[in-house]
Amino acid sequence: MYQMVAEYAGKKNLKAGDLTKAMIAKHGEENCTKDDCKQAIRILMDSGRCVYAYLGGSYIQIPHKEGSAPE
């Protein structure tokens, strides 16, 4: 999931539903359920690897770095 968010960073805003549908399509319904995807999104948010951004709707994005922030 993180890889997909990173791949689309700056190109397309992904909603939680978009990620869930993509993961189910990629891995199959028997291997990946909606609940699994919800838990994975929660882990990404809690760990700080992804954040919710509100741009007229809630989107999942990689946190932005400030210009003066060290790399």
C-alpha positions in Angstrom: 0.0 0.0 0.0 2.8 2.4 0.9 4.5 1.7 -2.4 1.4 2.7 -4.3 1.0 5.9 -2.3 4.6 6.7 -2.9 4.3 5.9 -6.6 1.4 8.3 -7.1 2.8 11.1 -4.8 2.4 14.4 -6.6 0.6 12.8 -9.5 -2.8 11.6 -8.2 -4.5 11.9 -4.8 -5.7 8.5 -3.5 -8.6 8.0 -1.2 -8.8 5.1 1.2 -11.4 3.4 -1.0 -9.1 3.7 -4.0 -6.3 1.9 -2.1 -8.7 -0.8 -0.8 -10.0 -1.5 -4.3 -6.5 -1.6 -5.8 -5.2 -4.0 -3.1 -8.2 -6.3 -3.5 -7.8 -6.3 -7.3 -4.1 -7.0 -7.0 -4.1 -9.7 -4.3 -7.7 -11.2 -4.7 -10.6 -11.1 -2.3 -9.6 -14.3 -0.6 -6.2 -12.9 0.3 -7.1 -9.3 1.1 -10.4 -8.1 2.7 -11.7 -4.6 3.4 -10.9 -5.1 7.1 -7.3 -6.1 6.2 -7.0 -2.9 4.2 -8.5 -0.7 7.0 -5.9 -2.2 9.4 -3.1 -1.6 7.0 -4.1 2.0 6.5 -4.3 2.5 10.2 -0.8 1.1 10.6 0.5 3.5 7.9 -1.2 6.5 9.7 -0.1 5.5 13.2 3.5 5.0 12.1 3.6 8.4 10.4 4.6 6.9 7.0 1.3 8.4 5.6 -1.0 11.2 6.6 -4.5 12.2 5.7 -4.8 15.4 3.6 -8.0 17.2 3.2 -8.3 18.8 -0.3 -12.1 18.9 -0.7 -12.1 15.2 0.4 -9.8 13.0 2.5 -6.8 11.7 0.7 -3.9 9.5 1.8 -0.5 11.1 1.2 3.2 10.8 2.2 4.0 13.6 4.7 5.5 16.7 3.1 8.9 17.8 4.0 9.5 21.4 4.8 12.1 23.2 2.7 14.5 23.7 5.7 14.0 20.2 7.1 17.0 17.9 7.1 16.8 14.8 5.0 
